[in-house]
Amino acid sequence: MTNTKKISTLILASTLVFGLSACSNMSDRDRDTMIGAGAGGVAGSVLTGGSAVGTVGGAVVGGVIGNQVGKNKR
C-alpha cells in the first residue's frame, strides 16, 4: 500500500470517528431528522441518476419527514 493510500485511509477513519462522536448527545428528534435527511439524499440521488438537485431535494424532504416522525415518538 502506498503512503498516499495509507494517509487517505487514516484521514477517512479519523473523520468517521469524529463524525460519529459528534452525534452522541443528539435528541431522538434530531437523530431522526439526520437519518431522514441521509436516507432522502440517497433516494433522491438514485431516483434522479445522481443529479445534485435531486440529492439535495431528497435530503430536504427526508429531513422534514424524519423531523415529523421524531415529533410523535414517546
TIVO-2410 file (N, C-alpha, C; in nm, 3 decimals):
# residues 74
REC num residu      c1      c2      c3 atome chaine
REC   1      M   0.086  -0.118   0.000     N      A
REC   1      M   0.000   0.000   0.000    CA      A
REC   1      M   0.090   0.123   0.000     C      A
REC   2      T   0.059   0.217  -0.086     N      A
REC   2      T   0.142   0.337  -0.095    CA      A
REC   2      T   0.113   0.431   0.022     C      A
REC   3      N   0.203   0.523   0.043     N      A
REC   3      N   0.187   0.619   0.152    CA      A
REC   3      N   0.061   0.703   0.136     C      A
REC   4      T   0.029   0.738   0.012     N      A
REC   4      T  -0.089   0.820  -0.014    CA      A
REC   4      T  -0.216   0.745   0.028     C      A
REC   5      K  -0.223   0.617  -0.002     N      A
REC   5      K  -0.340   0.537   0.036    CA      A
REC   5      K  -0.348   0.522   0.188     C      A
REC   6      K  -0.235   0.505   0.252     N      A
REC   6      K  -0.234   0.492   0.398    CA      A
REC   6      K  -0.281   0.621   0.464     C      A
REC   7      I  -0.233   0.733   0.415     N      A
REC   7      I  -0.274   0.862   0.471    CA      A
REC   7      I  -0.422   0.887   0.446     C      A
REC   8      S  -0.469   0.855   0.326     N      A
REC   8      S  -0.611   0.873   0.293    CA      A
REC   8      S  -0.699   0.787   0.383     C      A
REC   9      T  -0.657   0.663   0.406     N      A
REC   9      T  -0.733   0.573   0.494    CA      A
REC   9      T  -0.736   0.626   0.636     C      A
REC  10      L  -0.625   0.676   0.685     N      A
REC  10      L  -0.619   0.731   0.820    CA      A
REC  10      L  -0.709   0.854   0.833     C      A
REC  11      I  -0.708   0.941   0.735     N      A
REC  11      I  -0.792   1.061   0.738    CA      A
REC  11      I  -0.940   1.022   0.734     C      A
REC  12      L  -0.975   0.927   0.649     N      A
REC  12      L  -1.114   0.881   0.641    CA      A
REC  12      L  -1.161   0.820   0.773     C      A
REC  13      A  -1.078   0.735   0.833     N      A
REC  13      A  -1.115   0.674   0.960    CA      A
REC  13      A  -1.129   0.778   1.071     C      A
REC  14      S  -1.039   0.874   1.074     N      A
REC  14      S  -1.046   0.979   1.176    CA      A
REC  14      S  -1.171   1.063   1.159     C      A
REC  15      T  -1.204   1.096   1.035     N      A
REC  15      T  -1.324   1.175   1.009    CA      A
REC  15      T  -1.448   1.098   1.052     C      A
REC  16      L  -1.453   0.970   1.025     N      A
REC  16      L  -1.566   0.887   1.064    CA      A
REC  16      L  -1.582   0.882   1.216     C      A
REC  17      V  -1.474   0.864   1.287     N      A
REC  17      V  -1.480   0.858   1.433    CA      A
REC  17      V  -1.526   0.991   1.492     C      A
REC  18      F  -1.470   1.101   1.444     N      A
REC  18      F  -1.510   1.232   1.495    CA      A
REC  18      F  -1.653   1.265   1.457     C      A
REC  19      G  -1.695   1.226   1.338     N      A
REC  19      G  -1.832   1.250   1.295    CA      A
REC  19      G  -1.934   1.174   1.379     C      A
REC  20      L  -1.902   1.051   1.413     N      A
REC  20      L  -1.994   0.972   1.495    CA      A
REC  20      L  -1.998   1.022   1.639     C      A
REC  21      S  -1.887   1.069   1.690     N      A
REC  21      S  -1.886   1.119   1.827    CA      A
REC  21      S  -1.963   1.250   1.839     C      A
REC  22      A  -1.974   1.324   1.731     N      A
REC  22      A  -2.049   1.450   1.734    CA      A
REC  22      A  -2.199   1.426   1.752     C      A
REC  23      C  -2.246   1.308   1.718     N      A
REC  23      C  -2.389   1.276   1.728    CA      A
REC  23      C  -2.426   1.213   1.861     C      A
REC  24      S  -2.333   1.200   1.953     N      A
REC  24      S  -2.360   1.125   2.075    CA      A
REC  24      S  -2.462   1.190   2.168     C      A
REC  25      N  -2.475   1.321   2.166     N      A
REC  25      N  -2.570   1.385   2.258    CA      A
REC  25      N  -2.686   1.450   2.185     C      A
REC  26      M  -2.725   1.393   2.072     N      A
REC  26      M  -2.841   1.443   1.998    CA      A
REC  26      M  -2.969   1.389   2.061     C      A
REC  27      S  -3.075   1.467   2.050     N      A
REC  27      S  -3.204   1.417   2.095    CA      A
REC  27      S  -3.256   1.317   1.992     C      A
REC  28      D  -3.359   1.242   2.029     N      A
REC  28      D  -3.417   1.145   1.937    CA      A
REC  28      D  -3.470   1.214   1.812     C      A
REC  29      R  -3.529   1.330   1.830     N      A
REC  29      R  -3.586   1.402   1.716    CA      A
REC  29      R  -3.476   1.450   1.621     C      A
REC  30      D  -3.365   1.499   1.677     N      A
REC  30      D  -3.252   1.541   1.593    CA      A
REC  30      D  -3.195   1.422   1.517     C      A
REC  31      R  -3.182   1.310   1.586     N      A
REC  31      R  -3.129   1.189   1.522    CA      A
REC  31      R  -3.221   1.143   1.409     C      A
REC  32      D  -3.351   1.144   1.432     N      A
REC  32      D  -3.446   1.105   1.328    CA      A
REC  32      D  -3.440   1.199   1.208     C      A
REC  33      T  -3.419   1.328   1.234     N      A
REC  33      T  -3.406   1.425   1.126    CA      A
REC  33      T  -3.282   1.395   1.042     C      A
REC  34      M  -3.170   1.368   1.106     N      A
REC  34      M  -3.047   1.337   1.034    CA      A
REC  34      M  -3.059   1.207   0.955     C      A
REC  35      I  -3.120   1.107   1.014     N      A
REC  35      I  -3.138   0.980   0.943    CA      A
REC  35      I  -3.228   1.000   0.822     C      A
REC  36      G  -3.336   1.075   0.839     N      A
REC  36      G  -3.426   1.103   0.728    CA      A
REC  36      G  -3.357   1.179   0.617     C      A
REC  37      A  -3.275   1.277   0.654     N      A
REC  37      A  -3.203   1.355   0.553    CA      A
REC  37      A  -3.103   1.268   0.477     C      A
REC  38      G  -3.035   1.181   0.547     N      A
REC  38      G  -2.940   1.091   0.480    CA      A
REC  38      G  -3.009   0.995   0.386     C      A
REC  39      A  -3.116   0.933   0.435     N      A
REC  39      A  -3.190   0.838   0.351    CA      A
REC  39      A  -3.255   0.909   0.233     C      A
REC  40      G  -3.309   1.027   0.256     N      A
REC  40      G  -3.370   1.103   0.148    CA      A
REC  40      G  -3.270   1.147   0.043     C      A
REC  41      G  -3.151   1.184   0.088     N      A
REC  41      G  -3.046   1.223  -0.006    CA      A
REC  41      G  -3.003   1.107  -0.095     C      A
REC  42      V  -2.989   0.990  -0.035     N      A
REC  42      V  -2.954   0.872  -0.114    CA      A
REC  42      V  -3.065   0.837  -0.211     C      A
REC  43      A  -3.189   0.838  -0.163     N      A
REC  43      A  -3.302   0.806  -0.250    CA      A
REC  43      A  -3.316   0.908  -0.363     C      A
REC  44      G  -3.300   1.035  -0.332     N      A
REC  44      G  -3.308   1.138  -0.434    CA      A
REC  44      G  -3.200   1.124  -0.539     C      A
REC  45      S  -3.082   1.087  -0.497     N      A
REC  45      S  -2.972   1.066  -0.590    CA      A
REC  45      S  -2.999   0.947  -0.681     C      A
REC  46      V  -3.048   0.840  -0.623     N      A
REC  46      V  -3.076   0.720  -0.702    CA      A
REC  46      V  -3.189   0.746  -0.802     C      A
REC  47      L  -3.294   0.811  -0.757     N      A
REC  47      L  -3.410   0.833  -0.843    CA      A
REC  47      L  -3.383   0.931  -0.957     C      A
REC  48      T  -3.288   1.023  -0.938     N      A
REC  48      T  -3.260   1.122  -1.041    CA      A
REC  48      T  -3.130   1.094  -1.115     C      A
REC  49      G  -3.072   0.979  -1.094     N      A
REC  49      G  -2.949   0.944  -1.165    CA      A
REC  49      G  -2.828   1.022  -1.121     C      A
REC  50      G  -2.823   1.063  -0.994     N      A
REC  50      G  -2.707   1.134  -0.941    CA      A
REC  50      G  -2.713   1.285  -0.953     C      A
REC  51      S  -2.828   1.338  -0.988     N      A
REC  51      S  -2.844   1.482  -1.000    CA      A
REC  51      S  -2.826   1.549  -0.864     C      A
REC  52      A  -2.753   1.660  -0.862     N      A
REC  52      A  -2.732   1.733  -0.737    CA      A
REC  52      A  -2.863   1.789  -0.684     C      A
REC  53      V  -2.948   1.837  -0.774     N      A
REC  53      V  -3.078   1.892  -0.732    CA      A
REC  53      V  -3.164   1.782  -0.670     C      A
REC  54      G  -3.163   1.664  -0.731     N      A
REC  54      G  -3.240   1.552  -0.676    CA      A
REC  54      G  -3.188   1.507  -0.541     C      A
REC  55      T  -3.056   1.508  -0.525     N      A
REC  55      T  -2.997   1.467  -0.397    CA      A
REC  55      T  -3.032   1.566  -0.286     C      A
REC  56      V  -3.017   1.695  -0.314     N      A
REC  56      V  -3.049   1.796  -0.214    CA      A
REC  56      V  -3.199   1.797  -0.184     C      A
REC  57      G  -3.280   1.788  -0.288     N      A
REC  57      G  -3.425   1.784  -0.269    CA      A
REC  57      G  -3.467   1.665  -0.186     C      A
REC  58      G  -3.410   1.549  -0.214     N      A
REC  58      G  -3.440   1.429  -0.136    CA      A
REC  58      G  -3.398   1.443   0.009     C      A
REC  59      A  -3.283   1.506   0.032     N      A
REC  59      A  -3.235   1.527   0.169    CA      A
REC  59      A  -3.328   1.620   0.246     C      A
REC  60      V  -3.375   1.724   0.178     N      A
REC  60      V  -3.466   1.818   0.245    CA      A
REC  60      V  -3.597   1.748   0.281     C      A
REC  61      V  -3.655   1.679   0.184     N      A
REC  61      V  -3.782   1.610   0.209    CA      A
REC  61      V  -3.764   1.502   0.316     C      A
REC  62      G  -3.656   1.426   0.308     N      A
REC  62      G  -3.630   1.323   0.408    CA      A
REC  62      G  -3.608   1.381   0.547     C      A
REC  63      G  -3.540   1.494   0.555     N      A
REC  63      G  -3.518   1.558   0.684    CA      A
REC  63      G  -3.647   1.607   0.747     C      A
REC  64      V  -3.734   1.663   0.665     N      A
REC  64      V  -3.865   1.708   0.717    CA      A
REC  64      V  -3.947   1.589   0.766     C      A
REC  65      I  -3.948   1.483   0.688     N      A
REC  65      I  -4.024   1.364   0.729    CA      A
REC  65      I  -3.966   1.305   0.857     C      A
REC  66      G  -3.833   1.294   0.864     N      A
REC  66      G  -3.769   1.241   0.985    CA      A
REC  66      G  -3.797   1.327   1.106     C      A
REC  67      N  -3.801   1.459   1.087     N      A
REC  67      N  -3.831   1.550   1.198    CA      A
REC  67      N  -3.974   1.530   1.248     C      A
REC  68      Q  -4.065   1.512   1.156     N      A
REC  68      Q  -4.205   1.493   1.197    CA      A
REC  68      Q  -4.227   1.357   1.261     C      A
REC  69      V  -4.157   1.256   1.214     N      A
REC  69      V  -4.167   1.124   1.278    CA      A
REC  69      V  -4.111   1.132   1.420     C      A
REC  70      G  -3.999   1.203   1.437     N      A
REC  70      G  -3.940   1.218   1.570    CA      A
REC  70      G  -4.027   1.294   1.665     C      A
REC  71      K  -4.114   1.380   1.614     N      A
REC  71      K  -4.202   1.460   1.699    CA      A
REC  71      K  -4.306   1.372   1.767     C      A
REC  72      N  -4.350   1.266   1.700     N      A
REC  72      N  -4.456   1.182   1.752    CA      A
REC  72      N  -4.408   1.066   1.837     C      A
REC  73      K  -4.279   1.050   1.856     N      A
REC  73      K  -4.227   0.941   1.937    CA      A
REC  73      K  -4.238   0.974   2.085     C      A
REC  74      R  -4.270   0.876   2.162     N      A
REC  74      R  -4.269   0.887   2.309    CA      A
REC  74      R  -4.294   0.756   2.369     C      A
***
